[in-house]
Amino acid sequence: MMLMSIFMVIYSVVIYAAANPVEGWTTTILFLSVVFFGLFGVLTIIIKYLQLLVNLIFRRKHYNYESIEKLTK
């Protein structure tokens, strides 16, 4: 999705430079593309952080064993 946002920025600049775009379209698309790029960047960082926390919690050992002694009667 971040790549799509970058593509939309490039596309809107090309349309603005090469053609006669609808008034206000270029600024709206540029603004939305930059905002969504930032949003996806922040969500990527949050998801990576949560993934790290989940891995640390579920891979943690609940008990530490010093030694195991066999009991015989």
C-alpha positions as CSV (number, residue, x, y, z in Angstrom):
1,M,0.0,0.0,0.0
2,M,2.9,2.3,0.6
3,L,4.1,1.6,-2.9
4,M,0.6,2.5,-4.2
5,S,0.8,5.8,-2.4
6,I,4.2,6.6,-3.9
7,F,2.8,5.6,-7.3
8,M,-0.2,8.0,-6.8
9,V,2.2,10.9,-5.9
10,I,4.2,10.3,-9.1
11,Y,1.0,9.8,-11.2
12,S,-0.6,13.1,-9.9
13,V,2.6,15.1,-10.5
14,V,2.9,13.7,-14.1
15,I,-0.8,14.5,-14.8
16,Y,-0.4,18.0,-13.4
17,A,2.7,18.6,-15.5
18,A,1.6,16.9,-18.8
19,A,-2.1,17.6,-18.9
20,N,-4.8,20.0,-17.8
21,P,-6.2,18.3,-14.7
22,V,-9.5,19.1,-12.9
23,E,-9.0,22.0,-10.6
24,G,-8.2,20.8,-7.0
25,W,-7.7,17.1,-8.1
26,T,-3.9,17.2,-7.9
27,T,-3.6,18.8,-4.5
28,T,-6.3,16.4,-3.1
29,I,-4.6,13.3,-4.5
30,L,-1.1,14.5,-3.3
31,F,-2.4,15.2,0.2
32,L,-4.2,11.9,0.5
33,S,-1.2,10.0,-0.9
34,V,1.2,11.6,1.6
35,V,-1.2,11.1,4.5
36,F,-1.8,7.4,3.7
37,F,1.9,6.8,3.2
38,G,2.5,8.2,6.7
39,L,-0.4,6.1,8.1
40,F,0.9,2.9,6.6
41,G,4.4,3.7,7.9
42,V,3.1,4.2,11.4
43,L,0.9,1.0,11.2
44,T,4.0,-1.0,10.0
45,I,5.9,0.1,13.1
46,I,3.0,-0.7,15.4
47,I,2.5,-4.1,13.9
48,K,6.2,-5.0,14.1
49,Y,6.2,-3.9,17.8
50,L,3.2,-6.0,18.6
51,Q,4.6,-9.0,16.7
52,L,7.8,-8.7,18.8
53,L,5.7,-8.5,22.1
54,V,3.7,-11.5,21.1
55,N,6.8,-13.6,20.3
56,L,8.4,-12.6,23.6
57,I,5.3,-13.6,25.6
58,F,4.5,-16.9,24.0
59,R,8.1,-18.1,23.7
60,R,8.9,-17.3,27.3
61,K,9.6,-20.3,29.6
62,H,7.3,-20.4,32.6
63,Y,9.7,-22.4,34.8
64,N,13.4,-22.9,35.0
65,Y,14.8,-26.2,36.1
66,E,18.1,-26.5,37.9
67,S,18.2,-30.3,37.9
68,I,15.9,-33.3,37.8
69,E,16.3,-35.9,40.4
70,K,14.7,-39.3,40.1
71,L,12.9,-40.4,43.3
72,T,13.0,-44.2,44.1
73,K,11.4,-46.1,46.8
